[in-house]
Amino acid sequence: MTNDEIKEQLSSKQSSKRLSATKRISKEKITKLADELFSAYTKEKQDKRTWEPQSEMIKSLGLLDFKPALPDIKSIVNKNIPHDMITINAATSYVQLKRQSVYDGQPVLELLNFGSTSVICGALQVLAIDKMIPSSDEIKEIIKISWDINKHKDRIGHEFGFIDPRVYLAIACAGWDKLLTTSFLNHCIDTAFNIDSFGKTIENVQLANACQKSLKGIYSKF
């Protein structure tokens, strides 16, 4: 598919085509279409029904490091809506657009200090997606805040169907100093439990496996 064809799909009346075009832009990291993507998003956000294309566009704008989108992304993050996919992707994009480099953990800490479960998920997710390596002091603070973040007030009572956000941090730990991460990873293994649809406690295999791999310096896929 050519860039012109992708641009045409971005303006299609069919949301499925707009979604497909956005995913193509993300997959191929077509920075030349960032302006067109942002224009498409400004129209898309007017329709609350099209949450999936909106969410994907927001994710793509962060991936492309399209700085002009930051005010729009920040406004979503500031609404701080829990259990919301658009907000999760907005938080991830916010960090990507706000940070100085993958070694800058300050935007992550900014979001962790006030965020709902959605903002928290997005903030921790970007650490794993981009294999960020913050400073030692930032890593210590991120781990301190996230130690039992699975017990966040927005998640209590909604555990079934909602990921334990610590899994993203656990994955990111694979590239960090083990002296800073081992205690956290072992703690997560000891507390790797979820609630199933019947309200019973079950092992969180995804989290436990991610921790085991990170203790060996291996990044997990997600």
Phi, psi and omega in degrees: 000130180280166178299323179295322178292322177295317177300320179296319179292327179299331181259009180295153176283347180268121181298329180297324179286323178294322178294315180299317180297319180295317178297324178294318179298318180294312184301319183263359181049058183275085183295336180296340181257012182298318180297316179295322178295317180295321177298319178295322180295319181300331175280318184298322186292349179286342183250106183294342181287334186265056184293329184290310175300321178300313181299317181292322178295318179298316179298318182293321180297324176290317179300322180278357181057046181273091188303325180301343180278350187304315179301319179295316181295318180297322181296325177291314180300318182294336175291332168059042183283127178281156176055049186221119184294322178300317181293322178301309181292328177295321179295318177299313180295324179301314179298316181298323182277333186268328185292157176279329180193180178289357178261003183257107182264002184298317178298328177296312180298322178304315182286322180296332184282350179222351195286154169285180179301324180294312179297319179298314179302313180296321181292320179282328181299320182294333176300321181279316182303312185261005181049049180295148178229084179293175177292164180301318179295321179292320178299315179301316182290319178300315180294320179300313180293324188267001187310309178237038186289348173295344178262018178305144185302330180286341184264333180299125182089353179234023186298321181291124179091351179242128185294148171283112186297344179297339182298324179293318178294320178300318178297315180298330181299342181302330182259008183254166179300122182297335177296335181267338190248339188302315181298318179297314182297319177293323177297318179295321177298318180292336184241024182279078180226147176233176176248129180273183184294345179262004179082011180267150178280129179228159180291138174270088186297321181301314180293314181300316180294320179298319179295316180299317179293318181295327176297337177262004180078025182248125177285133176276152174272151177209000000 
